[in-house]
């Protein structure tokens, strides 16, 4: 058993330069490789987080601008609809005025035409009365004069 401990001891003694070399290599790698690599990774992580925060801020700003734009759009739409409605009402009022004016003109023309017809009818009645009196006088004259042939002529004239 002593040989085994002796061999283990020799293995440790022979391993000392390897252990020193590995320790030295670890120290050098840590100083020259992992240290700068860790610093670069840390800086990259900070920049990434900063970029994400800026992106979130910009996204929030973009959303607020989009909301303002949408509100302005809705306001403009309401104004346009209000103007359309105002124009539509004005057009309807103008149309109603034109219709009322046309009705008034047509009523005036109808009344004038009725008055003209009434005057013509009155004139026709007066003429008819005058003509009927003169015809009656002729008929009476013809009858009294005894001429039946003239009576037939008078009837033809009357027609």
C-alpha positions as CSV (number, residue, x, y, z in Angstrom):
1,X,0.0,0.0,0.0
2,X,2.9,2.2,0.5
3,X,3.7,1.9,-3.2
4,X,0.3,3.3,-4.1
5,X,0.7,6.3,-1.9
6,X,4.1,6.7,-3.3
7,X,2.8,6.6,-6.9
8,X,0.0,9.0,-6.0
9,X,2.5,11.4,-4.5
10,X,4.7,11.2,-7.6
11,X,1.6,11.8,-9.8
12,X,0.9,14.9,-7.8
13,X,4.4,16.1,-8.0
14,X,4.4,15.5,-11.8
15,X,1.0,17.3,-12.0
16,X,2.2,20.4,-10.2
17,X,3.6,22.0,-13.4
18,X,0.3,21.1,-15.2
19,X,-1.7,22.6,-12.3
20,X,0.5,25.7,-12.4
21,X,0.2,25.9,-16.2
22,X,-3.6,25.5,-16.1
23,X,-3.8,28.1,-13.3
24,X,-1.6,30.5,-15.2
25,X,-3.5,29.8,-18.4
26,X,-6.8,30.5,-16.6
27,X,-5.4,33.7,-15.2
28,X,-4.1,34.9,-18.6
29,X,-7.4,33.9,-20.3
30,X,-9.4,35.7,-17.7
31,X,-7.3,38.9,-18.0
32,X,-6.8,38.9,-21.7
33,X,-9.9,37.1,-23.1
34,X,-12.8,36.7,-20.7
35,X,-12.4,40.1,-19.0
36,X,-12.6,42.1,-22.3
37,X,-15.2,39.7,-23.6
38,X,-17.3,40.2,-20.4
39,X,-16.9,44.0,-20.7
40,X,-18.0,43.9,-24.4
41,X,-21.0,41.7,-23.5
42,X,-22.0,43.9,-20.6
43,X,-21.7,47.0,-22.8
44,X,-23.7,45.3,-25.5
45,X,-26.4,44.3,-23.0
46,X,-26.6,47.9,-21.7
47,X,-26.8,49.2,-25.3
48,X,-29.5,46.7,-26.1
49,X,-31.5,47.6,-23.1
50,X,-31.1,51.3,-23.9
51,X,-32.2,50.7,-27.4
52,X,-35.2,48.7,-26.2
53,X,-36.2,51.6,-23.8
54,X,-35.8,54.1,-26.6
55,X,-37.8,51.9,-28.9
56,X,-40.6,51.7,-26.3
57,X,-40.5,55.4,-25.8
58,X,-40.7,56.0,-29.5
59,X,-43.5,53.5,-29.8
60,X,-45.4,55.3,-27.1
61,X,-44.8,58.6,-28.9
62,X,-45.9,57.1,-32.2
63,X,-49.1,55.8,-30.5
64,X,-49.8,59.3,-29.0
65,X,-49.2,60.9,-32.4
66,X,-51.5,58.3,-34.0
67,X,-54.2,59.0,-31.5
68,X,-53.9,62.8,-32.1
69,X,-54.0,62.1,-35.8
70,X,-57.1,59.9,-35.4
71,X,-58.8,62.6,-33.2
72,X,-58.0,65.3,-35.8
73,X,-59.3,63.0,-38.5
74,X,-62.6,62.4,-36.6
75,X,-62.9,66.2,-35.9
76,X,-62.4,66.9,-39.6
77,X,-65.0,64.3,-40.6
78,X,-67.5,65.8,-38.1
79,X,-66.8,69.3,-39.6
80,X,-67.3,68.0,-43.1
81,X,-70.5,66.3,-42.2
82,X,-71.7,69.5,-40.5
83,X,-70.9,71.5,-43.6
84,X,-72.6,69.0,-45.8
85,X,-75.7,69.0,-43.6
86,X,-75.7,72.9,-43.6
87,X,-75.4,72.9,-47.4
88,X,-78.1,70.3,-47.7
89,X,-80.4,72.3,-45.5
90,X,-79.6,75.5,-47.4
91,X,-80.4,73.6,-50.7
92,X,-83.6,72.3,-49.3
93,X,-84.6,75.8,-48.2
94,X,-83.7,77.3,-51.6
95,X,-85.7,74.5,-53.3
96,X,-88.7,75.2,-51.0
97,X,-88.4,78.9,-51.8
98,X,-88.3,78.2,-55.5
99,X,-91.3,75.8,-55.2
100,X,-93.3,78.4,-53.3
101,X,-92.4,81.1,-55.8
102,X,-93.4,78.8,-58.7
103,X,-96.7,78.0,-56.9
104,X,-97.4,81.7,-56.3
105,X,-96.6,82.4,-60.0
106,X,-98.8,79.5,-61.1
107,X,-101.6,80.6,-58.8
108,X,-101.4,84.1,-60.1
109,X,-101.5,82.9,-63.7
110,X,-104.4,80.6,-62.9
111,X,-106.3,83.5,-61.3
112,X,-105.5,85.7,-64.3
113,X,-106.7,83.0,-66.6
114,X,-109.9,82.5,-64.6
115,X,-110.5,86.2,-64.5
116,X,-109.9,86.4,-68.3
117,X,-112.2,83.4,-68.8
118,X,-114.8,85.1,-66.6
119,X,-114.6,88.3,-68.6
120,X,-114.8,86.4,-71.9
121,X,-117.8,84.5,-70.5
122,X,-119.4,87.7,-69.4
123,X,-118.7,89.3,-72.8
124,X,-120.1,86.2,-74.5
125,X,-123.2,86.3,-72.4
126,X,-123.7,90.0,-73.1
127,X,-123.2,89.4,-76.8
128,X,-125.5,86.4,-76.6
129,X,-128.1,88.5,-74.9
130,X,-127.8,91.2,-77.5
131,X,-127.8,88.8,-80.4
132,X,-130.8,86.9,-78.9
133,X,-132.7,90.1,-78.5
134,X,-132.0,91.1,-82.1
135,X,-132.9,87.6,-83.3
136,X,-136.1,87.6,-81.3
137,X,-137.0,91.0,-82.8
138,X,-136.3,89.6,-86.3
139,X,-138.4,86.6,-85.6
140,X,-141.2,88.6,-84.3
141,X,-141.0,90.9,-87.3
142,X,-140.9,88.0,-89.6
143,X,-143.9,86.4,-88.0
144,X,-145.8,89.6,-87.9
145,X,-144.9,90.3,-91.5
146,X,-146.2,86.9,-92.4
147,X,-143.1,85.5,-94.1
148,X,-142.6,81.9,-93.2
149,X,-139.7,81.5,-95.6
150,X,-137.7,84.1,-93.9
151,X,-138.2,82.2,-90.6
152,X,-136.3,79.3,-92.0
153,X,-133.5,81.7,-93.1
154,X,-133.5,83.1,-89.6
155,X,-133.1,79.6,-88.1
156,X,-130.1,78.9,-90.3
157,X,-128.5,82.2,-89.3
158,X,-129.0,81.3,-85.7
159,X,-127.2,78.0,-86.0
